[in-house]
Amino acid sequence: MRADVRERRLHPVTPLRRAWAPIAILLGWAVHDMDQAQRQLARLTATTLAIGLGVLVPAAALYGFLTWWFTHFAVTDTELRIRTGLLFRRTAHIRLDRLQAVDVTQPLLARFVGVAKLKLDVVGADKKDELSYLGEKEARDLRAELLARAAGFAPESARDVGEAPAQQILHTPPRTLAVALLLTGTPWAMLISAIVVPTFLWFATHNLWTVIAVGVPLVGGAFTNSAGRFIKEYDWTVAESPDGLRIDHGLLDRVHETVPPGRVQTVRIVEPLLWRRRGWVRVELHVAGSSNTVLVPVAPREHAEDVVARILPGVAVPKPADFTASPRRGHWCVPLWWRGYGVAVTETVFAARAGLLQRHLSLVPHAKVQSVRLTQGPWERYWRVADLHLDTGANKTVTARLRDVQEASELLRAQADRSRTGRRDARPDRWMAKP
């Protein structure tokens, strides 16, 4: 490593967090086999227990300190290097031009201490690399430096660039989010199941452990789909900056995410049945190599479409009149639900809609389509309909269902041409890239 590249350590509070790893292993074993754990604890005398704690606590503290001491990171002209490991050394080389997103997250306890995690989405990586923990200001400064270097700023000036200014374009009030979640059917269905199913099992088996084993996951699912979502999506704010759209959210764990420019593969607008009267929608997205999936948890349609136009420059969401419905004979393949299918194609995007109770509208920029496929089952061949599949770089597929077979063939050929033209004219996928 060059002499002028300075290696840095994580925040001194990090050993306290890592010292919990050995203790967590013991707790996991105890929870996995509670009967065995109780028998082992019953055999221990007070002196033996005190000696065990006297050995375990210092060993855990030493483990936390050593993992912190042997962890270094450094920013070079082209990459971020992270060195870890005491016995087995590991060095991660993260190329700056491959960065998808650089996010700052603060779990609840970290907010009290004033530290934060820095998470990095990298093209081709299955999971995020992270630096945890850094001082809150250091994490933000390092994020700004990484983005500046990834954008092509000279190393000597990257630190002086600072965080790019951002302008707020959307905010979801907590009251609106709470009402929207109450008007979603899934949490209520899971909550009713969590009451009815364990009650039925109790009368059928009179086995408490069976009731707990079935009831706890159902209660947890209902919580995750209601209160858990409220906690996660609380105070949702979207702001626009030169390095992409910034998303801030979270009641307990505060998260600061960035949706990278030019890397969005698919945008999905979801409209649940009970939201329609209020004109609300939810916007989801897929980014290659990124775990970010929500762009707008709930917002009026016109506000959501404005955000979509910013994340997909030049793209306008097609109006209902622009869609071509499936032929009527499609009801022999999918009764009733065939009415929800439709397709619209503009100069910049391929749009496919589906659903009657909960409507879905998927938007795929032509430049992001990797392959196009036409499929037909025997029954579909008989009724002369086919499905058109568009595969994107995020390993996702958008399907236009039950199209007339001749129309589907024409769409297949035309989409292949539009995709080639779109990739040729697309903007570069660069941080802070200018048109």
C-alpha positions as CSV (number, residue, x, y, z in Angstrom):
1,M,0.0,0.0,0.0
2,R,1.3,3.5,-0.8
3,A,2.8,5.4,2.0
4,D,0.5,8.4,1.6
5,V,-2.6,6.3,2.0
6,R,-3.6,6.5,5.7
7,E,-5.2,3.5,7.3
8,R,-8.0,4.2,9.8
9,R,-9.7,2.3,12.6
10,L,-13.3,2.1,13.5
11,H,-14.9,4.0,16.4
12,P,-13.6,2.9,19.9
13,V,-17.1,1.8,20.9
14,T,-17.0,-1.0,18.3
15,P,-15.3,-3.6,20.7
16,L,-18.4,-3.3,23.0
17,R,-20.6,-4.3,20.2
18,R,-18.4,-7.2,19.0
19,A,-17.8,-8.5,22.5
20,W,-21.4,-9.8,22.5
21,A,-20.6,-12.4,19.8
22,P,-19.4,-15.2,22.1
23,I,-22.2,-14.5,24.6
24,A,-24.7,-14.6,21.8
25,I,-23.5,-18.0,20.7
26,L,-24.1,-19.4,24.3
27,L,-27.6,-17.8,24.4
28,G,-28.4,-19.3,21.0
29,W,-27.4,-22.7,22.3
30,A,-29.5,-22.2,25.4
31,V,-32.6,-21.2,23.5
32,H,-32.2,-24.0,21.0
33,D,-32.1,-26.7,23.7
34,M,-33.7,-25.1,26.8
35,D,-34.2,-28.4,28.7
36,Q,-30.5,-29.3,28.4
37,A,-29.5,-25.7,29.3
38,Q,-31.7,-25.9,32.5
39,R,-30.2,-29.2,33.5
40,Q,-26.6,-27.9,33.0
41,L,-27.3,-24.8,35.0
42,A,-28.9,-26.8,37.8
43,R,-25.7,-28.8,38.2
44,L,-23.5,-25.7,38.6
45,T,-22.6,-24.4,42.0
46,A,-22.5,-20.7,42.8
47,T,-18.7,-20.8,42.8
48,T,-18.5,-22.6,39.5
49,L,-20.9,-20.1,38.0
50,A,-18.9,-17.1,39.3
51,I,-15.7,-18.6,37.9
52,G,-17.4,-19.2,34.5
53,L,-18.6,-15.6,34.3
54,G,-15.2,-14.5,35.4
55,V,-13.6,-16.2,32.4
56,L,-16.4,-15.6,29.9
57,V,-16.7,-11.8,30.4
58,P,-12.9,-11.0,30.0
59,A,-12.7,-13.4,27.1
60,A,-15.6,-11.7,25.3
61,A,-14.0,-8.3,26.0
62,L,-10.7,-9.5,24.7
63,Y,-12.4,-10.9,21.5
64,G,-14.1,-7.6,20.9
65,F,-10.9,-5.6,21.4
66,L,-8.8,-7.8,19.1
67,T,-11.4,-7.8,16.3
68,W,-11.4,-4.0,16.5
69,W,-7.6,-3.6,16.7
70,F,-7.0,-5.8,13.6
71,T,-9.7,-4.0,11.5
72,H,-8.4,-1.2,9.3
73,F,-9.8,0.7,6.3
74,A,-8.3,3.1,3.8
75,V,-9.5,5.1,0.8
76,T,-7.2,5.1,-2.2
77,D,-7.6,6.8,-5.6
78,T,-9.6,3.9,-7.0
79,E,-10.9,1.8,-4.1
80,L,-11.9,1.3,-0.5
81,R,-9.8,-1.3,1.3
82,I,-11.0,-3.1,4.4
83,R,-8.5,-5.4,6.3
84,T,-9.9,-7.7,9.0
85,G,-8.9,-10.9,10.8
86,L,-6.5,-11.9,13.5
87,L,-5.6,-15.5,12.5
88,F,-7.1,-15.5,9.0
89,R,-6.6,-12.2,7.3
90,R,-9.1,-10.9,4.8
91,T,-8.7,-7.8,2.6
92,A,-11.7,-6.5,0.7
93,H,-11.0,-4.3,-2.3
94,I,-14.1,-2.3,-3.2
95,R,-13.8,-0.4,-6.5
96,L,-15.3,3.0,-6.3
97,D,-16.6,2.9,-9.9
98,R,-18.6,-0.2,-8.9
99,L,-20.5,1.4,-6.0
100,Q,-24.2,1.1,-6.3
101,A,-25.1,3.0,-3.1
102,V,-23.5,4.2,0.1
103,D,-26.0,4.2,3.0
104,V,-25.7,5.5,6.6
105,T,-27.7,3.6,9.2
106,Q,-28.1,4.2,12.9
107,P,-29.6,1.5,15.1
108,L,-31.4,2.8,18.2
109,L,-28.5,2.3,20.7
110,A,-26.0,3.7,18.1
111,R,-28.0,6.9,18.0
112,F,-27.5,7.4,21.8
113,V,-23.8,6.8,21.5
114,G,-23.4,9.0,18.4
115,V,-22.1,6.3,16.0
116,A,-23.3,4.9,12.7
117,K,-22.8,2.1,10.2
118,L,-21.7,2.8,6.6
119,K,-23.1,0.2,4.2
120,L,-21.9,-0.2,0.6
121,D,-23.8,-1.8,-2.2
122,V,-21.4,-3.0,-4.9
123,V,-22.2,-4.3,-8.4
124,G,-22.0,-8.1,-8.4
125,A,-21.8,-8.5,-4.6
126,D,-24.4,-10.7,-2.9
127,K,-24.4,-8.7,0.3
128,K,-23.4,-5.3,1.5
129,D,-20.0,-4.6,2.9
130,E,-20.1,-2.4,5.9
131,L,-18.0,-0.4,8.3
132,S,-19.5,-0.5,11.8
133,Y,-19.1,1.6,13.7
134,L,-17.9,5.1,12.8
135,G,-18.5,8.4,14.4
136,E,-21.7,9.9,13.0
137,K,-19.8,12.9,11.4
138,E,-17.0,10.6,10.2
139,A,-19.5,8.3,8.6
140,R,-21.2,11.2,6.7
141,D,-17.8,12.7,5.7
142,L,-16.6,9.3,4.4
143,R,-19.8,8.8,2.5
144,A,-19.4,12.2,0.8
145,E,-15.7,11.4,0.0
146,L,-16.5,8.0,-1.5
147,L,-19.2,9.5,-3.7
148,A,-17.0,12.3,-4.8
149,R,-14.2,10.0,-5.8
150,A,-16.6,7.6,-7.5
151,A,-17.9,10.6,-9.5
152,G,-14.4,11.3,-10.8
153,F,-13.3,14.2,-8.5
154,A,-9.5,14.4,-7.9
155,P,-8.4,12.7,-4.7
156,E,-6.9,15.9,-3.3
157,S,-10.2,17.7,-3.7
158,A,-12.6,14.8,-2.9
159,R,-12.6,15.5,0.8
160,D,-13.4,19.2,0.2
161,V,-16.4,18.5,-2.0
162,G,-18.5,17.6,1.0
163,E,-22.0,16.2,0.8
164,A,-24.0,17.3,-2.2
165,P,-27.0,19.5,-1.4
166,A,-30.4,17.9,-1.4
167,Q,-33.9,19.3,-1.9
168,Q,-36.9,17.5,-0.2
169,I,-39.5,16.5,-2.8
170,L,-41.7,14.2,-0.7
171,H,-42.6,13.4,2.9
172,T,-45.0,10.8,4.3
173,P,-46.6,12.0,7.5
174,P,-46.8,9.3,10.2
175,R,-50.6,9.7,10.4
176,T,-51.0,8.9,6.7
177,L,-48.7,5.9,7.0
178,A,-50.7,4.6,9.9
179,V,-54.0,4.9,8.1
180,A,-52.6,3.3,5.0
181,L,-51.4,0.3,6.9
182,L,-54.8,-0.1,8.6
183,L,-56.4,-0.1,5.2
184,T,-54.1,-2.9,4.0
185,G,-55.7,-6.3,4.2
186,T,-52.6,-8.5,4.8
187,P,-52.0,-7.5,8.5
188,W,-55.6,-8.0,9.4
189,A,-55.8,-11.4,7.7
190,M,-52.6,-12.6,9.5
191,L,-53.9,-11.2,12.8
192,I,-57.2,-13.1,12.4
193,S,-55.2,-16.2,11.5
194,A,-53.1,-15.8,14.6
195,I,-56.2,-15.9,16.8
196,V,-58.3,-18.5,15.0
197,V,-55.6,-21.1,14.1
198,P,-54.0,-21.5,17.6
199,T,-57.5,-21.7,19.1
200,F,-58.5,-24.5,16.8
201,L,-55.2,-26.3,17.4
202,W,-55.8,-26.1,21.2
203,F,-59.2,-27.7,21.0
204,A,-57.9,-30.3,18.6
205,T,-54.6,-31.3,20.3
206,H,-54.6,-29.7,23.8
207,N,-50.8,-29.3,23.3
208,L,-49.4,-26.0,24.4
209,W,-46.1,-26.3,22.5
210,T,-48.0,-26.9,19.2
211,V,-50.1,-23.8,19.8
212,I,-47.0,-21.7,20.5
213,A,-45.0,-23.1,17.6
214,V,-47.9,-22.1,15.2
215,G,-49.1,-19.0,16.9
216,V,-45.9,-17.1,17.4
217,P,-44.9,-17.0,13.7
218,L,-48.4,-15.8,12.8
219,V,-48.3,-13.1,15.5
220,G,-44.8,-12.1,14.3
221,G,-46.0,-11.9,10.7
222,A,-48.9,-9.7,11.6
223,F,-46.6,-7.5,13.6
224,T,-44.1,-7.2,10.8
225,N,-46.8,-6.3,8.3
226,S,-48.3,-3.6,10.5
227,A,-46.4,-2.2,13.5
228,G,-43.0,-3.4,12.1
229,R,-43.6,-1.6,8.8
230,F,-44.8,1.6,10.6
231,I,-41.6,1.6,12.7
232,K,-39.4,1.0,9.6
233,E,-41.1,3.5,7.3
234,Y,-41.8,6.2,9.9
235,D,-41.0,9.8,8.8
236,W,-40.2,8.7,5.3
237,T,-38.6,11.5,3.4
238,V,-37.3,11.6,-0.2
239,A,-34.9,14.3,-1.3
240,E,-33.2,14.9,-4.7
241,S,-29.5,15.5,-5.0
242,P,-26.8,15.3,-7.7
243,D,-25.8,11.8,-6.5
244,G,-29.3,10.4,-6.6
245,L,-32.5,10.3,-4.6
246,R,-31.9,10.2,-0.8
247,I,-34.3,8.4,1.4
248,D,-34.4,8.9,5.2
249,H,-36.7,6.9,7.4
250,G,-37.0,4.9,10.7
251,L,-38.5,5.4,14.1
252,L,-36.0,3.3,16.2
253,D,-33.3,2.5,13.7
254,R,-32.6,5.6,11.5
255,V,-31.6,4.8,7.9
256,H,-30.2,7.2,5.3
257,E,-30.2,5.5,1.9
258,T,-29.4,6.6,-1.6
259,V,-31.0,5.4,-4.8
260,P,-28.2,5.5,-7.4
261,P,-28.8,7.3,-10.7
262,G,-29.1,5.3,-13.8
263,R,-29.2,1.9,-12.0
264,V,-32.9,1.5,-11.5
265,Q,-34.1,-1.5,-13.5
266,T,-37.8,-1.6,-12.7
267,V,-40.4,0.6,-11.0
268,R,-43.6,-0.9,-9.6
269,I,-46.7,1.2,-8.6
270,V,-49.0,-0.7,-6.3
271,E,-52.6,0.4,-5.6
272,P,-54.4,-1.6,-2.9
273,L,-58.2,-1.7,-3.1
274,L,-58.9,0.4,0.0
275,W,-56.4,3.0,-1.0
276,R,-58.1,3.9,-4.3
277,R,-60.8,6.2,-2.8
278,R,-58.0,8.3,-1.3
279,G,-55.9,8.2,-4.5
280,W,-52.9,6.6,-2.7
281,V,-50.3,4.4,-4.2
282,R,-47.0,2.7,-3.1
283,V,-43.9,2.8,-5.3
284,E,-41.4,-0.1,-5.2
285,L,-38.2,-0.4,-7.3
286,H,-35.5,-2.9,-8.2
287,V,-31.9,-1.9,-8.4
288,A,-29.2,-4.3,-9.7
289,G,-27.0,-5.3,-6.8
290,S,-29.0,-3.3,-4.2
291,S,-31.4,-4.3,-1.5
292,N,-33.4,-1.1,-1.7
293,T,-36.9,-2.0,-2.6
294,V,-39.2,0.8,-1.5
295,L,-39.2,4.3,-3.0
296,V,-42.5,5.7,-1.6
297,P,-44.4,3.8,1.1
298,V,-47.7,5.7,0.5
299,A,-48.4,9.0,-1.3
300,P,-51.1,10.6,-3.6
301,R,-50.7,9.3,-7.1
302,E,-49.6,12.6,-8.6
303,H,-46.8,13.0,-6.0
304,A,-45.7,9.4,-6.5
305,E,-45.6,9.9,-10.3
306,D,-43.4,13.0,-9.8
307,V,-40.9,11.0,-7.8
308,V,-40.9,8.3,-10.5
309,A,-40.2,10.9,-13.2
310,R,-37.1,12.0,-11.2
311,I,-35.7,8.5,-10.7
312,L,-36.4,7.7,-14.4
313,P,-35.7,10.9,-16.2
314,G,-37.8,11.4,-19.3
315,V,-40.3,8.7,-18.3
316,A,-44.0,9.6,-17.9
317,V,-46.3,7.0,-16.3
318,P,-48.9,6.0,-19.0
319,K,-52.5,6.9,-18.4
320,P,-55.3,4.3,-18.2
321,A,-56.4,5.2,-21.7
322,D,-53.0,4.3,-23.1
323,F,-53.2,0.6,-22.1
324,T,-54.4,-2.1,-24.5
325,A,-56.5,-4.7,-22.6
326,S,-56.2,-8.5,-23.1
327,P,-58.5,-10.1,-25.7
328,R,-61.8,-11.3,-24.3
329,R,-61.0,-14.9,-25.0
330,G,-58.3,-14.7,-22.3
331,H,-61.0,-15.3,-19.7
332,W,-60.8,-19.0,-20.7
333,C,-57.3,-19.0,-19.4
334,V,-57.6,-16.7,-16.3
335,P,-61.3,-16.2,-15.4
336,L,-62.3,-12.7,-14.1
337,W,-58.7,-11.6,-13.4
338,W,-58.0,-11.3,-17.2
339,R,-59.7,-7.9,-17.0
340,G,-56.8,-6.5,-15.0
341,Y,-54.1,-7.2,-17.6
342,G,-52.9,-4.5,-20.0
343,V,-49.9,-3.2,-21.9
344,A,-48.7,0.2,-22.9
345,V,-45.5,1.1,-24.8
346,T,-44.0,4.6,-25.0
347,E,-40.7,5.9,-26.4
348,T,-38.9,5.4,-23.1
349,V,-40.7,2.6,-21.2
350,F,-42.6,-0.7,-21.4
351,A,-45.5,-0.8,-19.0
352,A,-47.5,-3.8,-17.9
353,R,-50.4,-3.8,-15.5
354,A,-52.1,-6.6,-13.6
355,G,-54.6,-7.2,-10.7
356,L,-58.2,-6.3,-9.9
357,L,-58.3,-6.0,-6.1
358,Q,-54.7,-4.9,-5.8
359,R,-53.5,-3.3,-8.9
360,H,-49.8,-3.4,-10.0
361,L,-48.2,-1.3,-12.7
362,S,-44.6,-2.3,-13.7
363,L,-42.4,0.2,-15.7
364,V,-39.3,-1.0,-17.4
365,P,-37.0,1.5,-19.3
366,H,-36.2,0.1,-22.7
367,A,-32.5,0.4,-22.0
368,K,-32.8,-1.9,-18.9
369,V,-34.3,-4.9,-20.8
370,Q,-31.8,-7.7,-21.0
371,S,-33.9,-10.2,-22.9
372,V,-37.4,-10.7,-24.2
373,R,-39.3,-14.1,-24.2
374,L,-42.6,-15.3,-25.5
375,T,-44.2,-18.3,-23.8
376,Q,-47.4,-20.3,-24.5
377,G,-48.9,-23.3,-22.8
378,P,-51.2,-25.8,-24.6
379,W,-54.3,-24.1,-23.4
380,E,-53.0,-20.6,-24.3
381,R,-52.1,-21.9,-27.8
382,Y,-55.7,-23.2,-28.2
383,W,-57.1,-19.7,-27.4
384,R,-54.4,-17.9,-29.4
385,V,-52.9,-15.9,-26.5
386,A,-49.3,-15.7,-25.2
387,D,-47.3,-14.2,-22.3
388,L,-44.5,-11.8,-23.0
389,H,-41.6,-11.7,-20.4
390,L,-39.0,-8.9,-20.1
391,D,-35.9,-9.8,-18.0
392,T,-33.9,-7.0,-16.4
393,G,-30.5,-6.6,-14.9
394,A,-31.9,-7.0,-11.4
395,N,-32.8,-10.7,-12.0
396,K,-36.4,-9.6,-12.1
397,T,-39.0,-10.3,-14.8
398,V,-42.0,-8.2,-15.9
399,T,-44.7,-10.2,-17.6
400,A,-47.4,-8.9,-20.0
401,R,-50.0,-11.7,-19.7
402,L,-52.6,-13.0,-22.1
403,R,-51.7,-11.0,-25.2
404,D,-53.0,-11.9,-28.6
405,V,-50.4,-14.1,-30.2
406,Q,-49.9,-11.9,-33.2
407,E,-49.6,-8.8,-31.0
408,A,-47.2,-10.6,-28.7
409,S,-44.9,-11.5,-31.6
410,E,-44.9,-7.9,-32.8
411,L,-44.1,-6.6,-29.3
412,L,-41.3,-9.2,-29.1
413,R,-39.6,-7.9,-32.2
414,A,-40.2,-4.3,-31.5
415,Q,-39.0,-4.5,-27.9
416,A,-35.7,-6.0,-29.0
417,D,-35.1,-3.1,-31.3
418,R,-36.1,-0.5,-28.7
419,S,-33.8,-2.1,-26.1
420,R,-30.8,-1.9,-28.4
421,T,-31.5,1.7,-29.2
422,G,-32.2,2.6,-25.5
423,R,-28.8,1.1,-24.4
424,R,-27.0,3.0,-27.1
425,D,-28.5,6.3,-26.1
426,A,-28.6,5.8,-22.3
427,R,-26.8,8.1,-19.9
428,P,-23.7,6.7,-18.2
429,D,-24.3,5.0,-14.8
430,R,-22.1,7.4,-12.9
431,W,-22.4,9.2,-9.6
432,M,-23.2,12.9,-10.2
433,A,-23.2,12.3,-13.9
434,K,-24.4,15.2,-16.0
435,P,-26.5,14.8,-19.1
